[in-house]
Amino acid sequence: MPEAGIKGYVEANRDRFIAELREVVQQPSISSQNVGMEECARLVRGMLEKRGFQTRLLSAGGHPAVYAERPGTSATTVLCYGHYDVQPPEPLEEWIAPPFAAEIREGTIYGRGVSDHKGSFMARIHGVDALLALDGELPVTIKFLIEGEEEGGSPTLPEIVRQNADLLKSDYALYAGGSKDENDRPVVRCGQKGLLYVELTCTGAERDLHSRHASVVPSPVWRLIHALGTLRDAQGQVTIPGFYDDVIPPSPEDMEALRNVPFAEAKMKANFGIAEFVGGVRGLEALKQFLFNPTCNVAGITAGYSGKGAKTVLPCRASAKMDLRLVPEQMPQDIAGKLRRHLDAGGYGDITMQILGSLEPTRTPLNAPISRAVIEASRRVYDQEPVVVPIWAGSGPRYVFKRYLGLSMVADPGVGHCDGRHHAPNESVRIADYLQGVEVAAEVFRLLGAATPA
């Protein structure tokens, strides 16, 4: 169990902590609509300054990132990444409370961004409060970088970090926290997949035609469908030459970690309304495929008429948006080149390809000091073994810190729960989970203060 000091302090200050969390959530900060961004950045900056942090706003042409630093007693520096921007709250009619009211109902706070990810960085700020109150000083130098564009793919974060590499230099880094799983077990995530997002476009006649011409005029829709059919086989294997060349298979340590990851296969299938997984995989093999296999997914196809009733038309244009989730050491630009060459070699050189976004995959070794600290802190606070996931199936900007700062990141269990409804109406955080997240943050800082920087 965590020492009584931290837990006792958190319990004694719960009302203040929850009030401050609600204050941040009540400030809208919708990056895609440029709603409340400057106001939220100033609010977060002010909260850090009240705690003795030296702050500044960092920008590379987009919404600013809040930077803050306070020295500690050891030679160790920890960088805490988070984001203050949130998704749009629509559809508003599906919320049980106004999305920016941060209402409390039966021990749960409802509000856009409370879990994704304002609660995460606020828990770390409140963890700082606990250490300052109990010890009078911080065990490590703590730096915060809280950006305002994560929900839009962090377009200027790479340049912010590159330009400020000396300022951000640290020994360890914490990613935005996660959540508990469906069994209320804390989850530690030591990596995440990368992403290549592209749009393929095929054109035909100069305008839409009556479908009577389909016997003699080429259809861009069928051409695009045929091209897409060359990218993946029926078993889910990607057929782009060289696609798997740089994939690093899971190690024995990874497989041992997977054996301790709960995987509710039957419940997942029932929840999704499917009979089986891709390729018919089951059990541990299905979990390994979910976390360690790259993907080639068609996210959407646009062509012709899709309204009510019938319209006999031969479309002049068809497009498909695709996301390819990548695993270490697949690089987005390399995969994009292989995709382009595959299309050209198959006679589809006329199909254009636009890259809409990319993220590199990242991994932190399970035995790295930052991994061990987060795992041990979780063990102490939750009084149980956390679920350690070697690599998460989702994607994010962790790679930026690896590329420009040489830092590997780990996501602590955070403050969320499995039904936290990120990006959906009724996003929520349970107060009990939030307070445990504060305890974990304080414990991680203490443990890293006692560790020898890698």
C-alpha angles and dihedrals in degrees: 000000000000116000114274092244097068096038092045093049092049092050092047091052100038095114092053092045093050092045091054092046090051091049091057093046091048089060106083114225109173105168097191090057097034090236117158096339100135091041092053093046090053091047094052092043091052092051090054093046090054087061095054098263121146106230143189138165117247121202139173098184100298135071111326126256118223112234121192134170135185122176123237135201099259131063090249123107124197123196116207116201123199142138134234098196120098140197121264109273098227135161085057095181091066095061117101088209132019107285095236098038094085090212120188117226122174094337095315129107115218120201145115109273097011090119101017092075125305092084090056098058093036090056089055091048089052089047086059088053091055094051094046091049095046101035103021091231142039121268091218137024105262124207124186124202108182111176132199104214108056094111088058095049098273093269096177099031094093091056093044091053094042093051093046101038093128092049092049097044109136143156098232137016134206121206123214107292125256133208147257119277129242090280092052092251117145114249126213114197117201099182146354140217124263126235140222114189117189140166119217117201130190125186133196130167119013090255141010112286138202106271091240085084092062091097092065109015116076116245115228088200094060090042091054091046091052091049092050089050090063093060101067138019129225092266092057097256113144110236099199105124112253093009093129098037096106099035112127110213119224115277124231087260090053092051091049089053090049091055087063095048111099110234115188095199099168093043092050093050092048092047092050094041095236132133099214145355126259110291091010092272119166141188119349092357090057092050091049090050091049095052105028105033123088118229141215108205131177103220096183145344124212123192141130125330124348102159129110120303127002132318116174101213138148103216119225094209140035130180138181129199114212136186121199114195109211133203130205122321099013111112121208097227092050092050090047089055092049091050091050093048091048092054092047093048090051092055095259098116090127091065108094122219125206121187108223098178146341140196128182121232119247137196133188116199113251090233096050115122092247091051093048092049095051092044093049093045090051091048091053097047100041095035091225140079111279122229105254113205112193093204130005122224093230128076138233145150099285090118091068091068092046094049100046103024104026090236126145114206137213127196115222120215089271122193104293135100133215094267095044090125101221111200091006135093116282097030106182150176125204111231092227090055091049093054091050088051089057090052092050092051092052092047093050092052091050094048093049089049088060095044127091110244112250 
